[in-house]
Amino acid sequence: MQQAIQIQTVINEAMVKDAPGLLPLLGHRVQMIAIDLEPEAPAKARPKITLEQFLATRLKRPKGVAPVTLEDMEKAIVRGAVDGNL
């Protein structure tokens, strides 16, 4: 069975922050309707990992991108400091 809710509200800044598409309606009184599109579909559970597992994962570089060395990082820091782009 499909479920739906209907509310009337005034669009405020907090709502626009969460859903930028509502910006043209800022300050307007609106009627909002939410419909459950897949009431029968169970949510897919993502495997949970520990903080240690998350921190231990390595990012995979795109093909053709060389690894960044400590020297590269130091040069970028110096270049940013000289250019004022910190």
Rosetta silent file (secondary structure, phi, psi, omega in degrees, C-alpha in Angstrom):
SEQUENCE: MQQAIQIQTVINEAMVKDAPGLLPLLGHRVQMIAIDLEPEAPAKARPKITLEQFLATRLKRPKGVAPVTLEDMEKAIVRGAVDGNL
SCORE:     score description
SCORE:     0.000 S_00000001
   1 L     0.000  128.519 -179.423    0.000    0.000    0.000 S_00000001
   2 L   -77.198  136.846 -179.892    1.419    3.373   -1.045 S_00000001
   3 L  -111.680  149.432  178.897    1.700    5.937    1.727 S_00000001
   4 E  -147.034  151.234  172.732    1.605    9.724    1.414 S_00000001
   5 E  -128.877  153.626 -179.163    1.682   12.755    3.673 S_00000001
   6 E  -135.930  131.523  178.080    0.545   16.284    2.954 S_00000001
   7 E  -137.989  157.007  171.843    1.539   19.430    4.852 S_00000001
   8 E  -116.963  134.255 -176.867    1.186   23.166    4.458 S_00000001
   9 E  -156.067  170.092  173.041    4.119   25.322    5.497 S_00000001
  10 E  -104.579  129.501 -179.347    6.083   28.475    4.762 S_00000001
  11 L   -71.026  121.316  179.952    9.444   27.862    3.093 S_00000001
  12 L  -114.002  177.557 -175.973   12.161   29.212    5.391 S_00000001
  13 H   -63.018  -35.011  179.405   15.948   29.520    5.143 S_00000001
  14 H   -64.165  -39.190  179.382   16.568   26.222    6.939 S_00000001
  15 H   -68.242  -39.440  179.115   14.470   24.377    4.374 S_00000001
  16 H   -66.336  -35.528  178.537   16.292   26.113    1.498 S_00000001
  17 H   -62.835  -41.146 -179.673   19.641   25.177    3.066 S_00000001
  18 H   -77.835  -29.984 -179.021   18.621   21.492    3.073 S_00000001
  19 L  -137.230   85.769 -175.686   16.928   21.615   -0.346 S_00000001
  20 H   -56.489  -22.433  178.338   18.362   24.437   -2.498 S_00000001
  21 H   -63.463  -15.757  179.760   15.741   23.791   -5.179 S_00000001
  22 H   -84.486   -2.690 -175.687   13.205   25.480   -2.886 S_00000001
  23 H   -52.178  -43.528  179.533   14.979   28.871   -3.118 S_00000001
  24 H   -62.044  -17.798 -178.395   12.450   30.409   -5.553 S_00000001
  25 H  -100.092    6.243 -178.034    9.721   29.650   -2.986 S_00000001
  26 L   -53.870  124.440  179.741   11.516   31.241    0.007 S_00000001
  27 L    87.339   -7.114 -179.338    8.912   32.989    2.151 S_00000001
  28 L   -89.410  147.325  173.256    5.971   31.510    0.244 S_00000001
  29 E   -84.814  126.865 -175.859    3.241   29.414    1.819 S_00000001
  30 E  -131.833  162.147  171.553    3.191   26.057    0.043 S_00000001
  31 E  -109.744  124.768 -178.685    1.483   22.696    0.183 S_00000001
  32 E  -114.204  137.699  179.023    3.961   19.814    0.157 S_00000001
  33 E  -126.836  129.994  176.452    3.112   16.207   -0.598 S_00000001
  34 E  -117.580  128.647 -179.023    5.487   13.288   -0.067 S_00000001
  35 E  -119.241  131.760  176.344    4.672    9.924   -1.603 S_00000001
  36 L   -71.557  110.775 -174.951    6.441    6.678   -0.763 S_00000001
  37 L   -75.947  -32.249 -178.550    7.664    5.538   -4.179 S_00000001
  38 L  -132.421   73.695 -175.779    8.688    2.015   -3.201 S_00000001
  39 L   -65.140  -26.003 -176.424    6.712    0.942   -0.159 S_00000001
  40 L   -91.246  -17.938 -174.628    7.496   -2.746   -0.652 S_00000001
  41 L   -78.364  122.349  177.000   11.226   -2.445   -1.385 S_00000001
  42 L   -72.993  148.771  178.262   13.404   -3.127    1.647 S_00000001
  43 L   -68.194  137.543  179.081   16.317   -0.770    2.230 S_00000001
  44 L   -77.698  124.778  179.683   19.622   -2.173    1.058 S_00000001
  45 L   -83.255  127.287  175.799   21.931   -2.649    3.990 S_00000001
  46 L   -88.916  142.702  178.614   25.466   -1.466    3.434 S_00000001
  47 L   -64.194  135.483 -179.245   28.167   -3.451    5.154 S_00000001
  48 L   -89.693  138.941  177.042   29.367   -1.645    8.245 S_00000001
  49 L  -121.661  158.464  179.628   33.065   -1.138    8.781 S_00000001
  50 L   -81.973  165.774  176.696   34.973   -0.043   11.835 S_00000001
  51 H   -60.121  -40.293  179.264   36.810    3.253   12.112 S_00000001
  52 H   -62.087  -40.872  178.399   40.090    1.367   11.923 S_00000001
  53 H   -66.141  -40.467  178.912   39.016   -0.321    8.678 S_00000001
  54 H   -62.457  -46.858 -179.258   37.929    3.017    7.230 S_00000001
  55 H   -68.027  -25.533 -178.718   41.226    4.689    8.102 S_00000001
  56 H   -81.944  -13.828 -178.897   43.167    1.725    6.729 S_00000001
  57 L   -71.064  146.979 -179.846   41.555    1.904    3.290 S_00000001
  58 L  -110.123  138.308  175.675   43.640    3.364    0.508 S_00000001
  59 L   -73.682  143.585  178.102   42.318    5.598   -2.208 S_00000001
  60 L   -97.583  123.787  179.141   42.826    4.287   -5.715 S_00000001
  61 L   -74.821  145.100  173.566   44.408    6.786   -8.087 S_00000001
  62 L   -63.135  154.788  179.102   42.953    7.144  -11.552 S_00000001
  63 L   -60.316  137.940  178.116   45.061    5.630  -14.313 S_00000001
  64 L    88.714   -2.335  178.517   47.832    7.935  -15.439 S_00000001
  65 L  -100.935  121.641 -178.555   48.032    9.879  -12.166 S_00000001
  66 L   -75.237  154.682  176.833   51.404    9.624  -10.470 S_00000001
  67 L   -66.056  150.053  178.676   51.653    9.215   -6.710 S_00000001
  68 L   -88.802  126.978 -179.634   52.120   12.417   -4.706 S_00000001
  69 L   -95.060  166.472  176.424   55.448   12.579   -2.944 S_00000001
  70 H   -60.805  -38.259  178.117   56.335   14.459    0.220 S_00000001
  71 H   -62.451  -41.354  177.111   58.441   16.768   -1.946 S_00000001
  72 H   -60.696  -42.716 -179.743   55.391   17.526   -4.144 S_00000001
  73 H   -64.244  -43.465 -179.554   53.341   18.388   -1.049 S_00000001
  74 H   -63.857  -41.091  178.176   56.055   20.687    0.317 S_00000001
  75 H   -62.658  -41.276  179.758   56.351   22.487   -3.043 S_00000001
  76 H   -65.052  -37.888  179.004   52.571   22.975   -3.156 S_00000001
  77 H   -65.382  -45.884  179.714   52.567   24.401    0.382 S_00000001
  78 H   -63.273  -45.310 -179.489   55.369   26.842   -0.474 S_00000001
  79 H   -61.070  -41.976  178.416   53.701   27.817   -3.763 S_00000001
  80 H   -66.091  -38.091  178.980   50.405   28.437   -1.948 S_00000001
  81 H   -67.127  -39.456  179.800   52.116   30.523    0.734 S_00000001
  82 H   -69.481  -41.266 -178.718   53.904   32.647   -1.890 S_00000001
  83 H   -78.882  -11.485 -177.440   50.754   33.119   -3.968 S_00000001
  84 L    76.243   24.449 -178.191   48.663   33.811   -0.857 S_00000001
  85 L  -105.176   44.504 -179.325   46.294   30.914   -1.607 S_00000001
  86 L   -77.505    0.000    0.000   46.385   29.194    1.761 S_00000001
